[in-house]
């Protein structure tokens, strides 16, 4: 009886250690998405105040590779990644679209882009977060690559870093443009 009481904690510890060791090398920024290789969801978002055009599925699926970046003015990592989104817009030779996610005041997105620069071909306001939910957004920032057929081909969760831009996004876009 005493032997089994002593063995149970050891077995539990060994099982937990095994789970930990199996997951130690996994990249936490890679979050599986059921939408990979599926069509981008239908959406139609209003424009930022002062702009004529918003953003819809038709914009991001015009027969060419495109990037959709989900951002918000209240998001600190979005501010950190923004120079790299501007670089992506310059270097990738594909349209980069912005989805302004759950702003409290629609003017906040306008002010944020005026301050930091606007790399987006178009921006839609997702004040309710419904379109973000349809895309499976866990939180901001997130970046999607959509191929010319309108299929979501890649999803990056978290801020884009220089390494992610150079080693993942730009090569994936180049591959899809071929």
Contact map, one row per residue, 1 for C-alpha under 8 A:
1111100000000000000000000000000000000000000000000000000000000000000000000000000000000000000000000000000000000000000000000000000000000000000000000000000000000000000000000000000000
1111110000000000000000000000000000000000000000000000000000000000000000000000000000000000000000000000000000000000000000000000000000000000000000000000000000000000000000000000000000
1111111000000000000000000000000000000000000000000000000000000000000000000000000000000000000000000000000000000000000000000000000000000000000000000000000000000000000000000000000000
1111111100000000000000000000000000000000000000000000000000000000000000000000000000000000000000000000000000000000000000000000000000000000000000000000000000000000000000000000000000
1111111110000000000000000000000000000000000000000000000000000000000000000000000000000000000000000000000000000000000000000000000000000000000000000000000000000000000000000000000000
0111111111000000000000000000000000000000000000000000000000000000000000000000000000000000000000000000000000000000000000000000000000000000000000000000000000000000000000000000000000
0011111111100000000000000000000000000000000000000000000000000000000000000000000000000000000000000000000000000000000000000000000000000000000000000000000000000000000000000000000000
0001111111110000000000000000000000000000000000000000000000000000000000000000000000000000000000000000000000000000000000000000000000000000000000000000000000000000000000000000000000
0000111111111000000000000000000000000000000000000000000000000000000000000000000000000000000000000000000000000000000000000000000000000000000000000000000000000000000000000000000000
0000011111111100000000000000000000000000000000000000000000000000000000000000000000000000000000000000000000000000000000000000000000000000000000000000000000000000000000000000000000
0000001111111110000000000000000000000000000000000000000000000000000000000000000000000000000000000000000000000000000000000000000000000000000000000000000000000000000000000000000000
0000000111111111000000000000000000000000000000000000000000000000000000000000000000000000000000000000000000000000000000000000000000000000000000000000000000000000000000000000000000
0000000011111111100000000000000000000000000000000000000000000000000000000000000000000000000000000000000000000000000000000000000000000000000000000000000000000000000000000000000000
0000000001111111110000000000000000000000000000000000000000000000000000000000000000000000000000000000000000000000000000000000000000000000000000000000000000000000000000000000000000
0000000000111111111000000000000000000000000000000000000000000000000000000000000000000000000000000000000000000000000000000000000000000000000000000000000000000000000000000000000000
0000000000011111111100000000000000000000000000000000000000000000000000000000000000000000000000000000000000000000000000000000000000000000000000000000000000000000000000000000000000
0000000000001111111110000000000000000000000000000000000000000000000000000000000000000000000000000000000000000000000000000000000000000000000000000000000000000000000000000000000000
0000000000000111111111000000000000000000000000000000000000000000000000000000000000000000000000000000000000000000000000000000000000000000000000000000000000000000000000000000000000
0000000000000011111111100000000000000000000000000000000000000000000000000000000000000000000000000000000000000000000000000000000000000000000000000000000000000000000000000000000000
0000000000000001111111110000000000000000000000000000000000000000000000000000000000000000000000000000000000000000000000000000000000000000000000000000000000000000000000000000000000
0000000000000000111111110000000000000000000000000000000000000000000000000000000000000000000000000000000000000000000000000000000000000000000000000000000000000000000000000000000000
0000000000000000011111111000000000000000000000000000000000000000000000000000000000000000000000000000000000000000000000000000000000000000000000000000000000000000000000000000000000
0000000000000000001111111100000000000000000000000000000000000000000000000000000000000000000000000000000000000000000000000000000000000000000000000000000000000000000000000000000000
0000000000000000000111111100000000000000000000000000000000000000000000000000000000000000000000000000000000000000000000000000000000000000000000000000000000000000000000000000000000
0000000000000000000001111110000000000000000000000000000000000000000000000000000000000000000000000000000000000000000000000000000000000000000000000000000000000000000000000000000000
0000000000000000000000111111000000000000000000000000000000000000000000000000000000000000000000000000000000000000000000000000000000000000000000000000000000000000000000000000000000
0000000000000000000000001111110000000000000000000000000000000000000000000000000000000000000000000000000000000000000000000000000000000000000000000000000000000000000000000000000000
0000000000000000000000000111111000000000000000000000000000000000000000000000000000000000000000000000000000000000000000000000000000000000000000000000000000000000000000000000000000
0000000000000000000000000011111000000000000000000000000000000000000000000000000000000000000000000000000000000000000000000000000000000000000000000000000000011100000000000000000000
0000000000000000000000000011111100000000000000000000000000000000000000000000000000000000000000000000000000000000000000000000000000000000000000000000000000011000000000000000000000
0000000000000000000000000001111110000000000000000000000000000000000000000000000000000000000000000000000000000000000000000000000000000000000000000000000000111000000000000000000000
0000000000000000000000000000011111000000000000000000000000000000000000000000000000000000000000000000000000000000000000000000000000000000000000000000000000000000000000000000000000
0000000000000000000000000000001111110000000000000000000000000000000000000000000000000000000000000000000000000000000000000000000000000001000000000000000000100000000000000000000000
0000000000000000000000000000000111110100000000000000000000000000000000000000000000000000000000000000000000000000000000000000000000000000000000000000000000000000000000000000000000
0000000000000000000000000000000011111111000000000000000000000000000000000000000000000000000000000000000000000000000000000000000000000011000000000000000100000000000000000000000000
0000000000000000000000000000000011111100000000000000000000000000000000000000000000000000000000000000000000000000000000000000000000000000000000000000001111100000000000000000000000
0000000000000000000000000000000000111110000000000000000000000000000000000000000000000000000000000000000000000000000000000000000000000000000000000000001110000000000000000000000000
0000000000000000000000000000000001111111000000000000000000000000000000000000000000000000000000000000000000000000000000000000000000000000000000000000001110000000000000000000000000
0000000000000000000000000000000000101111100000000000000000000000000000000000000000000000000000000000000000000000000000000000000000000000000000000000011100000000000000000000000000
0000000000000000000000000000000000100111110000000000000010000000000000000000000000000000000000000000000000000000000000000000000000000010000000000100011100000000000000000000000000
0000000000000000000000000000000000000011111000000000000010000000000000000000000000000000000000000000000000000000000000000000000000000110000000000000000000000000000000000000000000
0000000000000000000000000000000000000001111100000000000110000000000000000000000000000000000000000000000000000000000000000000000000000000000000000000000000000000000000000000000000
0000000000000000000000000000000000000000111110000000000110000000000000000000000000000000000000000000000000000000000000000000000000100000000000000000000000000000000000000000000000
0000000000000000000000000000000000000000011111000000011110000000000000000000000000000000000000000000000000000000000000000001000000000000000000000000000000000000000000000000000000
0000000000000000000000000000000000000000001111100000011100000000000000000000000000000000000000000000000000000000000000000001110000000000000000000000000000000000000000000000000000
0000000000000000000000000000000000000000000111110000111000000000000000000000000000000000000000000000000000000000000000000001110000000000000000000000000000000000000000000000000000
0000000000000000000000000000000000000000000011111111111000000000000000000000000000000000000000000000000000000000000000000011100000000000000000000000000000000000000000000000000000
0000000000000000000000000000000000000000000001111110010000000000000000000000000000000000000000000000000001101100000000000011100000000000000000000000000000000000000000000000000000
0000000000000000000000000000000000000000000000111110000000000000000000000000000000000000000000000000000001100100000000000000000000000000000000000000000000000000000000000000000000
0000000000000000000000000000000000000000000000111111000000000000000000000000000000000000000000000000000000000000000000000000000000000000000000000000000000000000000000000000000000
0000000000000000000000000000000000000000000000111111110000000000000000000000000000000000000000000000000000000000000000000000000000000000000000000000000000000000000000000000000000
0000000000000000000000000000000000000000000000100111110000000000000000000000000000000000000000000000000000000000000000000000000000000000000000000000000000000000000000000000000000
0000000000000000000000000000000000000000000001100011111000000000000000000000000000000000000000000000000000000000000000000110000000000000000000000000000000000000000000000000000000
0000000000000000000000000000000000000000000111110011111100000000000000000000000000000000000000000000000000000000000000000111100000000000000000000000000000000000000000000000000000
0000000000000000000000000000000000000000000111100000111110100000000000000000000000000000000000001010000000000000000000000111000000000000000000000000000000000000000000000000000000
0000000000000000000000000000000000000000011110000000011111110000000000000000000000000000000000000000000000000000000000000001000000000000000000000000000000000000000000000000000000
0000000000000000000000000000000000000001111100000000001111111000000000000000000000000000000000000000000000000000000000000000000000000000000000000000000000000000000000000000000000
0000000000000000000000000000000000000000000000000000000111111100000000000000000000000000000000000000000000000000000000000000000000000000000000000000000000000000000000000000000000
0000000000000000000000000000000000000000000000000000001111111100000000000000000000000000000000000000000000000000000000000000000000000000000000000000000000000000000000000000000000
0000000000000000000000000000000000000000000000000000000111111100011100000000000000000000000000001000000000000000000000000000000000000000000000000100010000000000000000000000000000
0000000000000000000000000000000000000000000000000000000011111111110000000000000000000000000000000000000000000000000000000000000000000000000000000111110000000000000000000000000000
0000000000000000000000000000000000000000000000000000000001111111000000000000000000000000000000000000000000000000000000000000000000000000000000000001110000000000000000000000000000
0000000000000000000000000000000000000000000000000000000000001111100000000000000000000000000000000000000000000000000000000000000000000000000000000011110000000000000000000000000000
0000000000000000000000000000000000000000000000000000000000001111110000000000000000000000000001000000000000000000000000000000000000000000000000000011100000000000000000000000000010
0000000000000000000000000000000000000000000000000000000000001011111000000000000000000000000001100000000000000000000000000000000000000000000000001111000000000000000000000000100110
0000000000000000000000000000000000000000000000000000000000011001111100000000000000000000000001111000000000000000000000000000000000000000000000001111000000000000000000000000000000
0000000000000000000000000000000000000000000000000000000000010000111110000000000000000000000001111000000000000000000000000000000000000000000000111100000000000000000000000000000000
0000000000000000000000000000000000000000000000000000000000010000011111000000000000000000000000011110000000000000000000000000000000000000000000111100000000000000000000000000000000
0000000000000000000000000000000000000000000000000000000000000000001111100000000000000000000000011110000000000000000000000000000000000000000011110000000000000000000000000000000000
0000000000000000000000000000000000000000000000000000000000000000000111110000000000000000000000000111100000000000000000000000000000010000000111100000000000000000000000000000000000
0000000000000000000000000000000000000000000000000000000000000000000011111010010000000000000000000111100000000000000000000000000000000000000111000000000000000000000000000000000000
0000000000000000000000000000000000000000000000000000000000000000000001111110010000000000000000000001111000001000000000000000000000000000000110000000000000000000000000000000000000
0000000000000000000000000000000000000000000000000000000000000000000000111111011000000000000000000000001000011001000000000000000000000000000000000000000000000000000000000000000000
0000000000000000000000000000000000000000000000000000000000000000000000011111000000000000000000000000001000000000000000000000000000000000000000000000000000000000000000000000000000
0000000000000000000000000000000000000000000000000000000000000000000000111111111000000000000000000000000000000000000000000000000000000000000110000000000000000000000000000000000000
0000000000000000000000000000000000000000000000000000000000000000000000001111111100000000000000000000000000000000000000000000000000000000000000000000000000000000000000000000000000
0000000000000000000000000000000000000000000000000000000000000000000000000011111110000000000000000000000000000000000000000000000000000000000110000000000000000110000000000000000000
0000000000000000000000000000000000000000000000000000000000000000000000111011111111000000000000000000000000000000000000000000000000000000000110000000000000000010000000000000000000
0000000000000000000000000000000000000000000000000000000000000000000000001011111111000000000000000000000000000000000000000000000000000000000000000000000000000000000000000000000000
0000000000000000000000000000000000000000000000000000000000000000000000000001111111100000000000000000000000000000000000000000000000000000000000000000000000000010000000000000000000
0000000000000000000000000000000000000000000000000000000000000000000000000000111111111000000000000000000000000000000000000000000000000000000000000000000000000011100000000000000000
0000000000000000000000000000000000000000000000000000000000000000000000000000011111111100000000000000000000000000000100000000000000000000000000000000000000000000000000000000000000
0000000000000000000000000000000000000000000000000000000000000000000000000000000111111110000000000000000000000000000000000000000000000000000000000000000000000000000000000000000000
0000000000000000000000000000000000000000000000000000000000000000000000000000000011111111000000000000000000000000000000000000000000000000000000000000000000000001110010000000000000
0000000000000000000000000000000000000000000000000000000000000000000000000000000011111111100000000000000000000000000000100000000000000000000000000000000000000001000000000000000000
0000000000000000000000000000000000000000000000000000000000000000000000000000000001111111110000000000000000000000000011100000000000000000000000000000000000000000000000000000000000
0000000000000000000000000000000000000000000000000000000000000000000000000000000000111111111000000000000000000000000000000000000000000000000000000000000000000000000000000000000000
0000000000000000000000000000000000000000000000000000000000000000000000000000000000011111111100010000000000000000000000000000000000000000000000000000000000000000000010000100000000
0000000000000000000000000000000000000000000000000000000000000000000000000000000000001111111111110000000000000000000000110000000000000000000000000000000000000000000000000000000000
0000000000000000000000000000000000000000000000000000000000000000000000000000000000000111111110000000000000000000000000000000000000000000000000000000000000000000000000000000000000
0000000000000000000000000000000000000000000000000000000000000000000000000000000000000011111110000000000000000000000000000000000000000000000000000000000000000000000000000000000000
0000000000000000000000000000000000000000000000000000000000000000000000000000000000000001111111000000000000000000000000000000000000000000000000000000000000000000000000000100110000
0000000000000000000000000000000000000000000000000000000000000000000000000000000000000000111111100000000000000000000000000000000000000000000000000000000000000000000000000000000000
0000000000000000000000000000000000000000000000000000000000000001111000000000000000000000100111110000000000000000000000000000000000000000000000000000000000000000000000000000000000
0000000000000000000000000000000000000000000000000000000000000000111000000000000000000000100011111000000000000000000000011000000000000000000000000000000000000000000000000000000000
0000000000000000000000000000000000000000000000000000000000000000011110000000000000000001100001111100000000000000000000111100000000000000000000000000000000000000000000000000000000
0000000000000000000000000000000000000000000000000000001000010000011110000000000000000000000000111110000000000000000000011110000000000000000000000000000000000000000000000000000000
0000000000000000000000000000000000000000000000000000000000000000000111100000000000000000000000011111000000000000000000011111000000000000000000000000000000000000000000000000000000
0000000000000000000000000000000000000000000000000000001000000000000111100000000000000000000000001111100000000000000000000011110000000000000000000000000000000000000000000000000000
0000000000000000000000000000000000000000000000000000000000000000000001110000000000000000000000000111111000001000000000000011111000000000000000000000000000000000000000000000000000
0000000000000000000000000000000000000000000000000000000000000000000001110000000000000000000000000011111000000000000000000000111110010000000100000000000000000000000000000000000000
0000000000000000000000000000000000000000000000000000000000000000000000010000000000000000000000000001111100000000000000000000111110000000000000000000000000000000000000000000000000
0000000000000000000000000000000000000000000000000000000000000000000000011100000000000000000000000001111111011000000000000000011000000000000000000000000000000000000000000000000000
0000000000000000000000000000000000000000000000000000000000000000000000000000000000000000000000000000011111010000000000000000001000000000000000000000000000000000000000000000000000
0000000000000000000000000000000000000000000000000000000000000000000000000000000000000000000000000000001111111000000000000000000000000000000000000000000000000000000000000000000000
0000000000000000000000000000000000000000000000011000000000000000000000000000000000000000000000000000001111111100000000000000101000000000000000000000000000000000000000000000000000
0000000000000000000000000000000000000000000000011000000000000000000000000000000000000000000000000000000011111110000000000000000000000000000000000000000000000000000000000000000000
0000000000000000000000000000000000000000000000000000000000000000000000001000000000000000000000000000001111111111000000000000000000000000000000000000000000000000000000000000000000
0000000000000000000000000000000000000000000000010000000000000000000000011000000000000000000000000001001011111111100000000000000000000000000000000000000000000000000000000000000000
0000000000000000000000000000000000000000000000011000000000000000000000000000000000000000000000000000000001111111110000000000000000000000000000000000000000000000000000000000000000
0000000000000000000000000000000000000000000000000000000000000000000000000000000000000000000000000000000000111111111000000000000000000000000000000000000000000000000000000000000000
0000000000000000000000000000000000000000000000000000000000000000000000001000000000000000000000000000000000011111111110000000000000000000000000000000000000000000000000000000000000
0000000000000000000000000000000000000000000000000000000000000000000000000000000000000000000000000000000000001111111111000000000000000000000000000000000000000000000000000000000000
0000000000000000000000000000000000000000000000000000000000000000000000000000000000000000000000000000000000000111111111000000000000000000000000000000000000000000000000000000000000
0000000000000000000000000000000000000000000000000000000000000000000000000000000000000000000000000000000000000011111110000000000000000000000000000000000000000000000000000000000000
0000000000000000000000000000000000000000000000000000000000000000000000000000000001000000000000000000000000000001111111000000000000000000000000000000000000000000000000000000000000
0000000000000000000000000000000000000000000000000000000000000000000000000000000000000100000000000000000000000001111111100000000000000000000000000000000000000000000000000000000000
0000000000000000000000000000000000000000000000000000000000000000000000000000000000000100000000000000000000000000110111110000000000000000000000000000000000000000000000000000000000
0000000000000000000000000000000000000000000000000000000000000000000000000000000000001100100000010000000000000000000011111000000000000000000000000000000000000000000000000000000000
0000000000000000000000000000000000000000000000000000000000000000000000000000000000000000100000111100000000000000000001111110000000000000000000000000000000000000000000000000000000
0000000000000000000000000000000000000000000000000000000000000000000000000000000000000000000000111100000000000000000000111110000000000000000000000000000000000000000000000000000000
0000000000000000000000000000000000000000000000000000111000000000000000000000000000000000000000011100000000000000000000011111000000000000000000000000000000000000000000000000000000
0000000000000000000000000000000000000000000000110000111000000000000000000000000000000000000000001111000000000000000000011111100000000000000000000000000000000000000000000000000000
0000000000000000000000000000000000000000000111110000011100000000000000000000000000000000000000000111000000000000000000000111110000000000000000000000000000000000000000000000000000
0000000000000000000000000000000000000000000011110000010000000000000000000000000000000000000000000011110001000000000000000011111000000000000000000000000000000000000000000000000000
0000000000000000000000000000000000000000000011000000000000000000000000000000000000000000000000000011111000000000000000000001111111110000000000000000000000000000000000000000000000
0000000000000000000000000000000000000000000000000000000000000000000000000000000000000000000000000001111101000000000000000000111110000000000000000000000000000000000000000000000000
0000000000000000000000000000000000000000000000000000000000000000000000000000000000000000000000000000110000000000000000000000011111100000000000000000000000000000000000000000000000
0000000000000000000000000000000000000000000000000000000000000000000000000000000000000000000000000000110000000000000000000000011111111000000000000000000000000000000000000000000000
0000000000000000000000000000000000000000000000000000000000000000000000000000000000000000000000000000000000000000000000000000010111111100000000000000000000000000000000000000000000
0000000000000000000000000000000000000000001000000000000000000000000000000000000000000000000000000000000000000000000000000000010111111110000000000000000000000000000000000000000000
0000000000000000000000000000000000000000000000000000000000000000000001000000000000000000000000000000100000000000000000000000010011111111100000000000000000000000000000000000000000
0000000000000000000000000000000000000000000000000000000000000000000000000000000000000000000000000000000000000000000000000000000011111111110000000000000000000000000000000000000000
0000000000000000000000000000000000000000100000000000000000000000000000000000000000000000000000000000000000000000000000000000000001111111100000000000000000000000000000000000000000
0000000000000000000000000000000000100001100000000000000000000000000000000000000000000000000000000000000000000000000000000000000000111111100000000000000000000000000000000000000000
0000000000000000000000000000000010100000000000000000000000000000000000000000000000000000000000000000000000000000000000000000000000011111110000000000000000000000000000000000000000
0000000000000000000000000000000000000000000000000000000000000000000000000000000000000000000000000000000000000000000000000000000000011111111101000000000000000000000000000000000000
0000000000000000000000000000000000000000000000000000000000000000000000000000000000000000000000000000000000000000000000000000000000001001111100000000000000001000000000000000000000
0000000000000000000000000000000000000000000000000000000000000000000000000000000000000000000000000000000000000000000000000000000000000000111111000000000000001100000000000000000000
0000000000000000000000000000000000000000000000000000000000000000000001110010110000000000000000000000100000000000000000000000000000000000111111000000000000001100000000000000000000
0000000000000000000000000000000000000000000000000000000000000000000011110010110000000000000000000000000000000000000000000000000000000000001111100000000000001110000000000000000000
0000000000000000000000000000000000000000000000000000000000000000000011100000000000000000000000000000000000000000000000000000000000000000101111110000000000111110000000000000000000
0000000000000000000000000000000000000000000000000000000000000000001111000000000000000000000000000000000000000000000000000000000000000000000011111000000000111001000000000000000000
0000000000000000000000000000000000000000000000000000000000000000001110000000000000000000000000000000000000000000000000000000000000000000000001111100000111110000000000000000000000
0000000000000000000000000000000000000000000000000000000000000000111100000000000000000000000000000000000000000000000000000000000000000000000000111110000111100000000000001000100000
0000000000000000000000000000000000000001000000000000000000011000111100000000000000000000000000000000000000000000000000000000000000000000000000011111111111000000000000000000000000
0000000000000000000000000000000000000000000000000000000000001011110000000000000000000000000000000000000000000000000000000000000000000000000000001111111110000000000000000000000100
0000000000000000000000000000000000000000000000000000000000001111110000000000000000000000000000000000000000000000000000000000000000000000000000000111111000000000000000000000000000
0000000000000000000000000000000000000000000000000000000000001111000000000000000000000000000000000000000000000000000000000000000000000000000000000111111000000000000000000000000000
0000000000000000000000000000000000000011000000000000000000011110000000000000000000000000000000000000000000000000000000000000000000000000000000000111111100000000000000000000000000
0000000000000000000000000000000000011111000000000000000000000000000000000000000000000000000000000000000000000000000000000000000000000000000000000111111110000000000000000000000000
0000000000000000000000000000000000111111000000000000000000000000000000000000000000000000000000000000000000000000000000000000000000000000000000011110011111100000000000000000000000
0000000000000000000000000000000000011100000000000000000000000000000000000000000000000000000000000000000000000000000000000000000000000000000000011110001111100000000000000000000000
0000000000000000000000000000000000010000000000000000000000000000000000000000000000000000000000000000000000000000000000000000000000000000000000011100000111110000000000000000000000
0000000000000000000000000000001010010000000000000000000000000000000000000000000000000000000000000000000000000000000000000000000000000000000001111000000111111000000000000000000000
0000000000000000000000000000111000000000000000000000000000000000000000000000000000000000000000000000000000000000000000000000000000000000000001110000000001111101000000000000000000
0000000000000000000000000000111000000000000000000000000000000000000000000000000000000000000000000000000000000000000000000000000000000000011111100000000000111110000000000000000000
0000000000000000000000000000100000000000000000000000000000000000000000000000100000000000000000000000000000000000000000000000000000000000001111000000000000011111000000000000000000
0000000000000000000000000000000000000000000000000000000000000000000000000000110110000000000000000000000000000000000000000000000000000000000011000000000000001111100000000000000000
0000000000000000000000000000000000000000000000000000000000000000000000000000000010011000000000000000000000000000000000000000000000000000000000100000000000010111110110000000000000
0000000000000000000000000000000000000000000000000000000000000000000000000000000010010000000000000000000000000000000000000000000000000000000000000000000000000011111110000000000000
0000000000000000000000000000000000000000000000000000000000000000000000000000000000010000000000000000000000000000000000000000000000000000000000000000000000000001111111000000000000
0000000000000000000000000000000000000000000000000000000000000000000000000000000000000000000000000000000000000000000000000000000000000000000000000000000000000000111111110000000000
0000000000000000000000000000000000000000000000000000000000000000000000000000000000000000000000000000000000000000000000000000000000000000000000000000000000000001111111111000000000
0000000000000000000000000000000000000000000000000000000000000000000000000000000000010001000000000000000000000000000000000000000000000000000000000000000000000001111111111100000000
0000000000000000000000000000000000000000000000000000000000000000000000000000000000000000000000000000000000000000000000000000000000000000000000000000000000000000011111111110000000
0000000000000000000000000000000000000000000000000000000000000000000000000000000000000000000000000000000000000000000000000000000000000000000000000000000000000000001111111110000000
0000000000000000000000000000000000000000000000000000000000000000000000000000000000000000000000000000000000000000000000000000000000000000000000000000000000000000001111111111000000
0000000000000000000000000000000000000000000000000000000000000000000000000000000000000000000000000000000000000000000000000000000000000000000000001000000000000000000111111111100000
0000000000000000000000000000000000000000000000000000000000000000000000000000000000000001000100000000000000000000000000000000000000000000000000000000000000000000000011111111110000
0000000000000000000000000000000000000000000000000000000000000000000000000000000000000000000000000000000000000000000000000000000000000000000000000000000000000000000001111111111000
0000000000000000000000000000000000000000000000000000000000000000000000000000000000000000000000000000000000000000000000000000000000000000000000000000000000000000000000011111111100
0000000000000000000000000000000000000000000000000000000000000000100000000000000000000000000100000000000000000000000000000000000000000000000000001000000000000000000000001111111110
0000000000000000000000000000000000000000000000000000000000000000000000000000000000000000000100000000000000000000000000000000000000000000000000000000000000000000000000000111111111
0000000000000000000000000000000000000000000000000000000000000000000000000000000000000000000000000000000000000000000000000000000000000000000000000000000000000000000000000011111111
0000000000000000000000000000000000000000000000000000000000000000100000000000000000000000000000000000000000000000000000000000000000000000000000000010000000000000000000000001111111
0000000000000000000000000000000000000000000000000000000000000001100000000000000000000000000000000000000000000000000000000000000000000000000000000000000000000000000000000000111111
0000000000000000000000000000000000000000000000000000000000000000000000000000000000000000000000000000000000000000000000000000000000000000000000000000000000000000000000000000011111
